[in-house]
Amino acid sequence: METIEVVDWGLIEYGAAYQRQREAFDALTEAKRRGQAGRQMLLLCEHPHVYTLGKSGTAENLLVSEAFLQSIGATYFNTDRGGDITYHGYGQLVGYPILDLERLGMGLKTYINVLEESVIRTVADFGLRGERLDGATGVWLEAGSAQARKICAIGVKASRFVTMHGFALNVNTDLNYFSHINPCGFTDKGVTSLRQELGRAVEMEEVKRLYIKHFFECMEEPHKSDF
């Protein structure tokens, strides 16, 4: 398989992370344009409190004022990923794969499936059954029931089959911050975390290790082309 480098940024402000991943995305896109094999990466990080609105989102899904955001130490960004509004914060594992899907032999639909599957396998290591929900990206618990709750949000951008943005898995996340938005535009579904479901804090380094293992497993498995 093509080499994909894992880079862990640790805790980083969203704006700085966006700039860095944009630079990586642009570099890979330019390398592709020149017919060169650019650097592909899985970027992992954690952000201080921030709300981000995707290009297909609705600003009204942010339910509080800018002054209130300042009072709770949160920032707000309009961004160019898909999807609606979401929250990033301490105790959440965020991943930004910068990949050339064409080189990897997969289309966007398959790629989203890989991101979901890698998270499903990760939460399974903690005894949880992650599922997909029709009409909504991400990973859910008890999908399709009245108790459906999202444990991982996914929103990506792709240009010429080069990707940026990615996933946000709630590990020890303070879920109270989700009460200030309609997460991903939903008003009738909840959110959860590994900590919420297990009743205990989970070591972030353990989650990273497991996620990386499952990410590469899923990437290396045969995929039906969806170009």
Summary of the structure (lengths in Angstrom):
residues: 227
radius of gyration: 16.8
end to end distance: 18.6
largest distance: 51.0
contacts: 744
relative contact order: 0.18
helix: 36%
strand: 30%
